[in-house]
Amino acid sequence: MRHSSASRLLGFGAAALFVGASAIAIAQTPAPAADEPFVTETTATHHAELTGANEVPANTTTGMGEAWILIDPQNNSVRWYVTYEGLTGPATGAHIHGPAGTDANADVIIDLGTGDTVDRYNSPIEGEATGLTAEQIAQAEEGMWYVNIHTEANPAGEIRGQVVVKDATDAAPPAPAPAAGG
């Protein structure tokens, strides 16, 4: 797997994720049990298209997915809504990794699965993490994060997508035409 063996999840009420020797703590809270996703195409600030071709190295999976991400620098938090289909088997992990460009791999920053159940990576995956650093937020804004879904057949990652700032026109409705003669 891409994340370091020192990465581990510790449970103290809210979970804290320590990545490598950097010991960056990110508390996680589960998504609300509502019909509405935590993050939608409309509310997201960032987006990622997940494919096997985006993996480093690329693979030929028919799996695909997308991630809608809301980064809130005011509260040092991130929310996500990730969907996927067509993987070679059940997802064994789902993470945000970084910092890395499209041609490199990096350690896990955030484990996207919430809870301790075996199906915590089933699509859709949604949740929230707090405690981001200013440096991590800047890395996300610079396109240096990626979402990676792992499977047994592809333990280093089956589908991946670079997290990019969502184009304002992605989900915005068209502006009304000006009234004639007005």
N, C-alpha and C positions, 0 to 999 in steps of 0.2 A: 504494500500500500504506500501511497505517497506521504502520508503524515508520519511524523517521527514516532518512534516507539515510546518516547517520553510523553507523548500526548495522551491524556487520560481524562476521563470524566469523573468528577467527585461529587457526591450528593450531600449537600448541607441545606435541605429545604429546597431552595432554588439551586440548580446545578451550576457549577463553575467549571469552565473549560480552560485547562492550562496547556499551552502549546509550547512544546520543546522547553528550552531553558528560559524563554522569555517570560513565562508565568503570567500571561495576560489573562485576567479573570473576566469571563463574560457570563452573567447570570441569565438563565433561560426561564421563560414562562411558557406554558402551553397555550395554544390558540384557544379562543373562546369556543364554546359548543353552540355556535349559532349557524344558521343556514348560509350566512354571508361569509365569504373567505376573508381572512385577516387582511390580505392585500389583494386588490383587484387591478386589472389592466388600467383602470381610470386613476386609482390612487397611487400606483407605483411610481417611484422616481427612477428606477433602474429595471433592466430587463436582460435576460439571457436566453439564447436559443441553444438547446442541448442536442448534440449529435455525436456520433462516433468519430466523424471526420475532425471534430474539434479536439479530440484527445491527443495527448503527446506521449507516445506516437499514436497516430490515427488508427482506428480499427474499422471494420466493415459491418458493424451491427446495423440492424434495421430500426433499433430503438431511437426514440426522439422525445423531446420534451421542451418545456419552457419554464422559466422562473420569473416571477414578478416580485420585485424587491422594493421596499420602502425604507430608505435610510433617513433617520431623523437626527441631524447633528445637534439640535437643541437639547435633546434628551439622551444623546449618545447611544441610540438604539437602532436596531434593524428588525424589520418584519419580512417574512417571506411566504410565498405561495408557489409551490413547485408541483408541476404535473409532468407525467411521462407515460410512455406506452411502448410496447414492442421489445422490451429487454429480453435477453437470453434466459433470464430467470428472475427470481425475486431480488429486489435491491437489498444489499447487505450493508450499505452505508450511503449517506448523502451529506455532503459538506460544502461549505464555502472555504476555498483555499486562497492563499495569497501570501505576499504579493508576487505576482508573476504575470508576464505578458502571455500572448497566445501561443508562444513557442517554448514555454518552460513550465515546469511543475513546481509546486510549493507545498508547504505544510498546511494542515487544517487550521483555519481560524475559528470556524463555528460548525459544530455538529448540528445538522438541520433536524434530526429526529428528536422528538420530545418523548419523554417517558422511558420506561425500561422494557417495553414489550418488544417481542420479536418483529412485529409488524409496524414498528414506528417509522419505517421508511416507505411504507405503502403510499402510492399516489392517491390523492394529493397530500403533499407534506406542507404543513404550515406551522408557523410559530414566531417567536420573538426572542431576541437577545438584547440585553442592555450591557452597559459598561464598555462600549467601544472607546478606543482612544482617538484623539484628534488625528494621529498618524494613520490609523486604520481607515478612518472616514476619508482622509485625503487619498489613500491608496484606492479605495472604491471609486471615488470621483475620477481618478486617473485611469480607470479601466484595468486595475491590477488585481482584481478578484475574479475568481471563476467558481461556478457551481459544478460539482462532480457527483455523479451517481455511480456507485460501485455495485458489482454483482460477483457471484462466485466464479463465473467464467472470465470475468474481467476485474480482478481484485484491485488493480491500479485505477480503474475507472472505465465504465462502458460508454457513458455519454457525458459530455462536458459542454459548458457554454460560458464565454467571457461575460462578466457583468458590465454592462455599459449604461451610461445615462440614457434614460428613455427620451426619445425624440418627443418634443411637446405635441407634435401632430399625430403620434401613434394612437392616442385614444381620445383626442379632443374632437368634439363635434365641429362641423364646419360653421363658420361665422355666417349669420344671416345676411342676405344681400340687402344693400341699402334701398330704402323705399324710393320709387321713381318720383322725381320732382321735389324731393325733400331735402 
